[in-house]
Amino acid sequence: MDPYLQTDRVTLRPFGADDADLLVELDSDPAVMRYLSGGEPTPPQVVHELVLPSLLTGYERWGGRFGVFAAYETATDAFLGWFLLRPERGGPLDEAELGYRLRQADWGRGYATEVSEALLRKAFTELDVRVVWGETMALNRPSQHVMEKVGMTVVRELETPEDMLAVEGAELGGYRYEITREQWEQRRVPQP
């Protein structure tokens, strides 16, 4: 299958039916799941029966324009994790969520920033998106740092969803970050 997006080091492509074990491995790392489930792994049965089928139908729902995409290191074809660029279900198509989940071994290597920048470019130049947003917990500084590096800013504080109240730092809530097409375009114009 053709890549959805390619950067200097990373290739994004749609998940396939045989990718479930990669997702199980990713979601079984307590560090990866720290701010999502308090470190509890996603049960393999849930990945096989709910998560992967949802990813496959989501890509089809938007005709390949949006979705959750498997991330591979271009040079080695090693699985890195996933990135998403998609509207909320039932929401406007000109507002898309940006998200990412990477293997712990690949943290701190600049992949999240590199691919997020490329996804913003795609959203604003090819997909007619008006605003890209992302949400993260208050304690998740690494995720916030990525969004800040690509020009996203906090637009409001969030309460922690009920299903995440047991997660470390839940009492601190979280943040919604956004960047508009106009803000993104201004960042690209060299300043005198």
Backbone as JSON, one array per atom type, in Angstrom:
{
  "sequence": "MDPYLQTDRVTLRPFGADDADLLVELDSDPAVMRYLSGGEPTPPQVVHELVLPSLLTGYERWGGRFGVFAAYETATDAFLGWFLLRPERGGPLDEAELGYRLRQADWGRGYATEVSEALLRKAFTELDVRVVWGETMALNRPSQHVMEKVGMTVVRELETPEDMLAVEGAELGGYRYEITREQWEQRRVPQP",
  "N": [[0.84, -1.17, 0.0], [0.49, 2.27, -0.72], [2.39, 4.88, 0.83], [0.99, 7.06, 3.33], [2.17, 9.37, 4.13], [5.45, 10.72, 3.99], [8.45, 11.45, 5.61], [11.81, 12.72, 6.1], [12.84, 10.68, 7.7], [10.77, 9.0, 8.47], [8.04, 6.9, 7.59], [4.62, 6.96, 7.07], [1.9, 4.78, 7.03], [-1.25, 3.23, 6.22], [-2.71, 1.16, 8.77], [-2.63, -2.39, 8.7], [-4.41, -5.55, 8.61], [-2.67, -7.37, 9.72], [-1.2, -6.07, 11.62], [-1.79, -6.1, 14.31], [-0.27, -7.29, 16.41], [1.88, -5.56, 16.66], [0.64, -3.31, 17.72], [-0.28, -4.39, 20.14], [2.18, -4.88, 21.42], [3.16, -2.22, 21.61], [1.19, -1.0, 23.26], [1.56, -2.42, 25.56], [3.61, -1.51, 27.04], [4.34, -0.07, 30.07], [5.37, 2.55, 30.42], [4.72, 3.85, 28.04], [1.97, 3.84, 28.24], [1.48, 5.36, 30.45], [0.22, 7.98, 30.79], [-2.22, 7.45, 29.8], [-3.55, 5.16, 30.68], [-2.65, 4.86, 33.2], [-0.49, 3.22, 33.11], [-1.37, 0.68, 32.74], [-1.59, -2.12, 30.6], [-3.14, -2.33, 27.35], [-5.45, -4.84, 26.93], [-4.58, -7.69, 24.93], [-6.72, -8.95, 23.56], [-8.58, -6.88, 23.33], [-7.2, -5.14, 21.64], [-7.07, -6.73, 19.3], [-9.81, -7.24, 18.76], [-11.21, -4.8, 18.96], [-9.63, -2.33, 18.81], [-7.82, -2.46, 16.48], [-9.71, -3.15, 14.35], [-11.26, -0.79, 14.49], [-9.39, 1.15, 13.71], [-8.94, 0.37, 11.07], [-11.49, 0.71, 9.86], [-11.85, 3.42, 10.32], [-9.99, 4.69, 8.65], [-11.03, 3.99, 6.17], [-13.53, 5.25, 6.39], [-12.99, 7.96, 6.04], [-12.14, 8.02, 3.47], [-9.39, 7.63, 3.07], [-8.23, 10.07, 3.51], [-7.91, 10.93, 6.13], [-6.97, 9.56, 9.36], [-5.59, 6.98, 11.53], [-2.26, 6.2, 11.56], [0.25, 3.79, 10.93], [3.6, 4.1, 11.95], [6.76, 3.93, 10.55], [10.28, 3.53, 10.61], [11.97, 4.84, 7.96], [14.45, 4.01, 6.83], [14.99, 1.48, 7.97], [12.63, 0.1, 8.2], [11.54, -0.39, 10.66], [9.05, -0.64, 13.15], [7.7, 2.18, 14.69], [5.55, 3.3, 16.06], [2.51, 5.1, 16.19], [0.7, 7.69, 14.42], [-1.87, 10.15, 14.38], [-4.22, 11.87, 12.4], [-7.12, 13.29, 12.25], [-10.62, 14.13, 11.94], [-13.05, 14.73, 14.56], [-15.41, 12.17, 15.26], [-18.33, 12.67, 13.55], [-17.85, 15.35, 13.63], [-16.8, 18.57, 12.23], [-15.13, 18.51, 9.05], [-13.07, 20.25, 8.66], [-11.63, 20.56, 10.93], [-9.14, 18.99, 12.66], [-7.77, 16.41, 14.67], [-4.56, 16.01, 16.07], [-2.34, 13.49, 16.93], [-0.18, 11.12, 18.68], [1.7, 8.17, 19.36], [4.45, 6.66, 20.5], [6.97, 4.08, 20.5], [8.8, 3.47, 23.49], [11.57, 3.21, 23.17], [12.06, 4.87, 21.07], [11.65, 7.45, 21.85], [12.57, 10.88, 22.26], [14.07, 11.22, 19.97], [13.26, 12.94, 18.07], [11.28, 12.21, 16.31], [8.49, 12.58, 16.77], [8.13, 15.36, 16.58], [9.09, 15.86, 13.96], [7.29, 14.36, 12.31], [4.84, 15.4, 13.14], [5.06, 18.07, 12.26], [5.08, 17.59, 9.49], [2.54, 16.48, 9.19], [0.93, 18.66, 9.88], [1.55, 20.35, 7.73], [0.48, 18.84, 5.61], [-2.23, 18.78, 6.4], [-2.97, 21.5, 6.23], [-2.26, 22.27, 3.63], [-3.11, 20.35, 1.8], [-5.47, 19.09, 2.64], [-7.47, 20.86, 3.26], [-7.92, 21.73, 5.88], [-8.84, 23.73, 8.61], [-8.23, 24.15, 11.32], [-6.01, 22.55, 13.57], [-5.87, 20.4, 16.32], [-4.87, 19.21, 19.59], [-4.82, 17.17, 22.52], [-3.66, 16.84, 25.87], [-2.46, 15.51, 28.99], [-1.81, 17.45, 31.97], [0.57, 16.74, 33.28], [2.06, 15.62, 31.26], [4.58, 16.63, 29.97], [6.47, 16.08, 27.84], [4.81, 15.54, 25.57], [3.44, 17.96, 25.4], [5.58, 19.62, 24.82], [6.28, 18.82, 22.22], [3.99, 19.66, 20.78], [4.17, 22.41, 21.22], [6.59, 22.97, 19.93], [5.87, 22.71, 17.27], [4.31, 24.86, 16.9], [1.79, 24.96, 18.08], [-0.56, 26.17, 20.49], [-1.75, 26.55, 23.87], [-5.21, 26.57, 24.28], [-7.19, 26.16, 26.07], [-7.84, 24.91, 29.4], [-8.4, 21.54, 30.49], [-10.69, 19.27, 32.02], [-10.07, 16.14, 33.58], [-11.09, 13.2, 31.94], [-13.61, 10.93, 33.16], [-12.94, 8.2, 32.87], [-10.24, 8.22, 33.17], [-9.44, 8.95, 35.69], [-7.9, 7.56, 37.55], [-5.34, 7.79, 36.72], [-1.99, 8.88, 37.1], [-1.57, 12.18, 38.15], [-4.07, 13.01, 37.36], [-5.71, 14.72, 38.75], [-4.8, 17.2, 38.09], [-5.71, 17.79, 35.6], [-5.78, 18.73, 32.13], [-4.65, 19.96, 28.9], [-5.82, 21.68, 26.01], [-4.47, 22.07, 22.92], [-4.01, 24.14, 20.04], [-3.65, 25.02, 16.55], [-4.14, 27.27, 13.95], [-4.77, 27.42, 10.39], [-3.97, 29.94, 9.45], [-2.2, 30.78, 11.49], [-0.23, 28.84, 11.21], [0.67, 29.39, 8.6], [1.76, 31.94, 9.02], [3.94, 31.31, 10.61], [5.6, 30.17, 8.76], [6.42, 32.21, 7.12], [9.26, 34.1, 6.52], [10.59, 36.26, 8.99], [11.25, 39.77, 8.97]],
  "CA": [[0.0, 0.0, 0.0], [1.24, 3.52, -0.8], [2.47, 5.62, 2.09], [0.13, 8.22, 3.53], [3.06, 10.52, 4.26], [6.83, 10.32, 4.22], [9.39, 12.51, 5.97], [13.17, 12.26, 5.87], [13.17, 9.46, 8.43], [9.59, 8.22, 8.87], [6.99, 6.64, 6.62], [3.31, 6.62, 7.64], [1.02, 4.04, 6.12], [-2.42, 2.7, 6.92], [-2.56, -0.12, 9.44], [-3.2, -3.56, 8.04], [-4.97, -6.57, 9.5], [-1.6, -8.13, 10.37], [-0.44, -5.17, 12.5], [-2.29, -6.14, 15.69], [0.78, -7.62, 17.39], [2.66, -4.34, 16.87], [-0.14, -2.48, 18.64], [-0.26, -5.05, 21.45], [3.49, -4.61, 22.0], [3.22, -0.79, 21.95], [0.29, -0.71, 24.37], [1.9, -3.21, 26.75], [4.7, -0.83, 27.75], [3.77, 0.82, 31.09], [5.79, 3.94, 30.21], [3.93, 4.38, 26.92], [0.58, 3.95, 28.67], [1.47, 6.09, 31.72], [-0.76, 9.07, 30.84], [-3.45, 7.01, 29.14], [-4.24, 4.17, 31.51], [-1.9, 4.69, 34.43], [0.51, 2.19, 32.88], [-2.01, -0.61, 32.49], [-1.58, -2.44, 29.17], [-4.4, -2.64, 26.68], [-5.48, -6.29, 26.75], [-4.44, -8.1, 23.53], [-8.03, -9.23, 22.96], [-9.18, -5.59, 23.0], [-6.5, -4.66, 20.45], [-7.48, -7.56, 18.16], [-11.25, -7.21, 18.47], [-11.79, -3.45, 18.94], [-8.74, -1.25, 18.4], [-7.41, -2.57, 15.09], [-10.85, -2.97, 13.44], [-11.63, 0.62, 14.49], [-8.41, 1.86, 12.9], [-9.15, 0.03, 9.67], [-12.72, 1.33, 9.36], [-11.68, 4.87, 10.35], [-9.28, 5.08, 7.43], [-12.01, 3.85, 5.07], [-14.6, 6.23, 6.61], [-12.59, 9.26, 5.5], [-11.61, 7.86, 2.12], [-7.94, 7.69, 3.06], [-7.75, 11.44, 3.77], [-7.59, 11.05, 7.56], [-6.96, 8.29, 10.06], [-4.48, 6.65, 12.41], [-1.32, 5.59, 10.63], [1.43, 3.12, 11.47], [4.83, 4.83, 11.66], [7.93, 3.07, 10.37], [11.52, 4.19, 10.24], [12.1, 4.62, 6.52], [15.69, 3.3, 6.49], [15.04, 0.1, 8.47], [11.26, -0.41, 8.24], [11.21, -0.74, 12.05], [7.84, -0.02, 13.66], [7.96, 3.21, 15.7], [4.34, 3.63, 16.79], [1.49, 5.61, 15.27], [0.3, 9.09, 14.41], [-3.21, 10.33, 13.86], [-4.74, 13.15, 11.92], [-8.51, 12.95, 11.92], [-11.68, 14.91, 12.59], [-13.85, 13.99, 15.53], [-16.54, 11.49, 14.64], [-19.48, 13.55, 13.46], [-17.42, 16.74, 13.69], [-16.49, 19.18, 10.94], [-13.94, 17.98, 8.39], [-12.0, 21.24, 8.61], [-10.97, 20.54, 12.23], [-8.54, 17.66, 12.79], [-6.96, 16.11, 15.84], [-3.21, 15.49, 15.87], [-1.94, 12.66, 18.06], [0.95, 10.23, 18.43], [2.11, 7.23, 20.41], [5.68, 6.05, 20.02], [7.66, 3.13, 21.37], [9.69, 4.16, 24.42], [12.93, 3.2, 22.62], [12.17, 5.9, 20.04], [11.43, 8.77, 22.44], [13.72, 11.78, 22.3], [14.82, 11.17, 18.71], [12.72, 13.96, 17.17], [10.27, 11.68, 15.38], [7.17, 13.18, 17.0], [8.14, 16.72, 16.02], [9.26, 15.76, 12.51], [6.07, 13.88, 11.66], [3.77, 16.35, 13.43], [5.23, 19.18, 11.33], [4.65, 17.14, 8.17], [1.08, 16.32, 9.21], [0.35, 20.01, 9.81], [1.69, 20.8, 6.34], [-0.51, 18.1, 4.82], [-3.57, 19.22, 6.8], [-3.25, 22.87, 5.8], [-2.03, 22.49, 2.2], [-3.75, 19.34, 0.94], [-6.73, 18.54, 3.15], [-8.39, 21.96, 3.52], [-8.19, 21.81, 7.31], [-8.79, 25.1, 9.13], [-7.59, 24.13, 12.64], [-5.54, 21.26, 14.08], [-5.85, 20.45, 17.78], [-4.42, 18.04, 20.32], [-5.06, 17.25, 23.96], [-2.7, 16.1, 26.67], [-2.54, 15.72, 30.43], [-0.94, 18.5, 32.48], [1.88, 16.18, 33.63], [2.74, 15.06, 30.09], [5.39, 17.7, 29.37], [7.05, 15.75, 26.53], [3.8, 15.73, 24.53], [3.22, 19.4, 25.29], [6.76, 20.19, 24.17], [6.15, 18.57, 20.78], [2.97, 20.56, 20.22], [4.7, 23.77, 21.26], [7.64, 23.1, 18.92], [5.27, 22.84, 15.93], [3.55, 26.1, 16.87], [0.48, 24.87, 18.72], [-0.62, 26.86, 21.76], [-2.86, 26.17, 24.75], [-6.4, 27.4, 24.12], [-7.98, 26.02, 27.29], [-7.57, 23.81, 30.3], [-9.39, 20.47, 30.4], [-10.87, 18.36, 33.15], [-9.73, 14.77, 33.24], [-12.27, 12.35, 31.73], [-13.86, 9.99, 34.26], [-12.26, 6.92, 32.68], [-8.8, 8.4, 33.38], [-9.23, 9.54, 37.01], [-6.91, 6.81, 38.31], [-4.02, 8.04, 36.12], [-1.13, 9.83, 37.82], [-1.73, 13.58, 37.75], [-5.42, 13.26, 36.85], [-6.31, 15.85, 39.46], [-4.29, 18.43, 37.48], [-6.39, 18.01, 34.33], [-4.95, 18.72, 30.93], [-4.68, 21.13, 28.05], [-6.12, 21.57, 24.59], [-3.61, 22.89, 22.07], [-4.51, 24.33, 18.67], [-3.01, 25.91, 15.6], [-4.99, 27.5, 12.78], [-4.05, 27.51, 9.13], [-3.35, 31.26, 9.39], [-1.05, 30.78, 12.39], [0.78, 27.99, 10.59], [1.22, 30.12, 7.47], [2.59, 33.03, 9.55], [5.21, 30.72, 11.09], [6.41, 29.81, 7.6], [6.9, 33.42, 6.46], [10.45, 34.62, 7.21], [10.41, 37.55, 9.64], [12.32, 40.71, 8.58]],
  "C": [[0.89, 1.24, 0.0], [1.28, 4.19, 0.56], [1.45, 6.76, 2.13], [0.98, 9.49, 3.53], [4.46, 10.0, 4.49], [7.65, 11.56, 4.55], [10.79, 11.99, 5.68], [13.44, 10.9, 6.51], [12.0, 8.53, 8.69], [8.62, 8.08, 7.71], [5.72, 6.28, 7.38], [2.52, 5.88, 6.6], [-0.16, 3.51, 6.91], [-2.07, 1.39, 7.62], [-3.18, -1.21, 8.59], [-3.68, -4.56, 9.07], [-3.89, -7.33, 10.26], [-0.76, -7.29, 11.33], [-0.86, -5.24, 13.97], [-1.19, -6.39, 16.71], [1.68, -6.41, 17.66], [1.95, -3.41, 17.86], [-0.17, -3.07, 20.05], [1.06, -4.75, 22.14], [3.59, -3.15, 22.45], [2.41, -0.5, 23.2], [0.56, -1.56, 25.61], [3.03, -2.59, 27.55], [4.1, 0.14, 28.77], [4.17, 2.28, 30.91], [4.99, 4.59, 29.1], [2.51, 4.68, 27.38], [0.41, 4.79, 29.95], [0.36, 7.14, 31.8], [-2.08, 8.71, 30.16], [-4.26, 6.07, 30.03], [-3.56, 3.97, 32.85], [-0.86, 3.59, 34.32], [-0.06, 0.81, 32.62], [-2.0, -0.91, 30.99], [-3.0, -2.6, 28.62], [-4.43, -4.15, 26.48], [-5.39, -6.67, 25.27], [-5.77, -8.36, 22.83], [-8.72, -7.93, 22.53], [-8.52, -5.02, 21.74], [-7.01, -5.4, 19.22], [-8.94, -7.35, 17.77], [-11.84, -5.82, 18.35], [-10.87, -2.41, 18.32], [-8.39, -1.34, 16.92], [-8.59, -2.46, 14.12], [-11.31, -1.51, 13.36], [-10.67, 1.44, 13.64], [-8.64, 1.61, 11.41], [-10.39, 0.7, 9.1], [-12.63, 2.85, 9.37], [-11.01, 5.38, 9.1], [-10.24, 5.03, 6.23], [-13.1, 4.93, 5.17], [-14.25, 7.56, 5.97], [-11.93, 9.14, 4.13], [-10.11, 7.98, 2.02], [-7.38, 9.08, 3.32], [-7.26, 11.6, 5.21], [-7.52, 9.65, 8.15], [-5.84, 8.21, 11.07], [-3.53, 5.82, 11.56], [-0.13, 4.99, 11.35], [2.66, 3.89, 11.02], [6.0, 3.86, 11.64], [9.15, 3.92, 10.06], [11.8, 3.84, 8.78], [13.32, 3.76, 6.19], [15.66, 1.83, 6.86], [13.7, -0.62, 8.41], [10.87, -0.91, 9.63], [9.97, 0.04, 12.48], [8.2, 0.94, 14.79], [6.77, 3.47, 16.6], [3.28, 4.09, 15.81], [1.29, 7.1, 15.45], [-1.13, 9.15, 13.92], [-3.43, 11.75, 13.42], [-6.15, 12.83, 11.47], [-9.49, 13.9, 12.6], [-12.36, 14.06, 13.66], [-15.0, 13.33, 14.79], [-17.76, 12.41, 14.7], [-19.13, 15.03, 13.49], [-17.12, 17.29, 12.3], [-15.18, 18.65, 10.36], [-12.81, 18.99, 8.31], [-11.33, 21.43, 9.97], [-10.46, 19.13, 12.47], [-7.7, 17.56, 14.05], [-5.61, 15.57, 15.4], [-2.87, 14.68, 17.12], [-0.82, 11.73, 17.68], [1.16, 9.34, 19.64], [3.31, 6.49, 19.85], [6.24, 5.06, 21.04], [8.66, 3.9, 22.25], [11.12, 4.24, 23.87], [13.15, 4.32, 21.6], [11.86, 7.3, 20.56], [12.72, 9.58, 22.36], [14.56, 11.8, 21.03], [14.27, 12.15, 17.67], [11.66, 13.47, 16.21], [8.92, 12.37, 15.54], [7.09, 14.57, 16.4], [8.2, 16.67, 14.5], [7.96, 15.38, 11.81], [4.91, 14.84, 11.93], [3.86, 17.56, 12.51], [4.74, 18.8, 9.94], [3.14, 16.96, 8.11], [0.38, 17.67, 9.19], [0.42, 20.53, 8.38], [0.64, 20.13, 5.46], [-1.92, 18.61, 5.12], [-3.91, 20.56, 6.17], [-3.06, 23.1, 4.31], [-2.77, 21.53, 1.29], [-5.17, 18.98, 1.36], [-7.77, 19.61, 3.51], [-8.85, 22.02, 4.97], [-7.98, 23.26, 7.75], [-8.06, 25.18, 10.47], [-7.2, 22.7, 12.99], [-5.4, 21.41, 15.59], [-5.31, 19.14, 18.35], [-4.67, 18.25, 21.8], [-4.06, 16.37, 24.69], [-2.9, 16.41, 28.15], [-1.52, 16.76, 30.87], [0.46, 17.98, 32.81], [2.68, 15.72, 32.42], [3.51, 16.15, 29.34], [6.01, 17.31, 28.03], [6.05, 15.95, 25.38], [3.52, 17.22, 24.31], [4.37, 20.05, 24.54], [6.7, 19.99, 22.65], [5.15, 19.54, 20.16], [3.46, 22.0, 20.19], [5.76, 23.98, 20.17], [7.05, 23.27, 17.51], [4.32, 24.04, 15.86], [2.17, 26.06, 17.47], [0.54, 25.57, 20.08], [-1.84, 26.4, 22.55], [-4.02, 27.14, 24.52], [-7.34, 27.26, 25.31], [-7.5, 24.83, 28.12], [-8.71, 22.81, 30.21], [-9.5, 19.74, 31.72], [-10.54, 16.96, 32.67], [-11.0, 13.96, 33.04], [-12.39, 11.31, 32.85], [-13.09, 8.68, 34.11], [-10.74, 7.02, 32.88], [-8.48, 8.94, 34.77], [-8.18, 8.82, 37.85], [-5.49, 7.04, 37.8], [-3.28, 9.08, 36.94], [-1.34, 11.25, 37.27], [-3.11, 13.92, 37.25], [-6.04, 14.48, 37.5], [-5.86, 17.2, 38.88], [-4.97, 18.76, 36.14], [-5.43, 17.97, 33.16], [-5.13, 20.0, 30.14], [-5.1, 20.76, 26.63], [-5.23, 22.58, 23.87], [-4.25, 23.01, 20.7], [-3.53, 25.16, 17.86], [-3.95, 26.04, 14.41], [-4.12, 27.54, 11.53], [-3.3, 28.85, 9.04], [-2.12, 31.34, 10.29], [0.1, 29.97, 11.8], [1.45, 28.71, 9.43], [2.13, 31.25, 7.94], [3.93, 32.51, 10.05], [6.14, 30.43, 9.94], [6.99, 31.02, 6.89], [8.12, 33.94, 7.22], [10.18, 36.02, 7.76], [11.56, 38.47, 9.26], [13.27, 40.99, 9.73]]
}
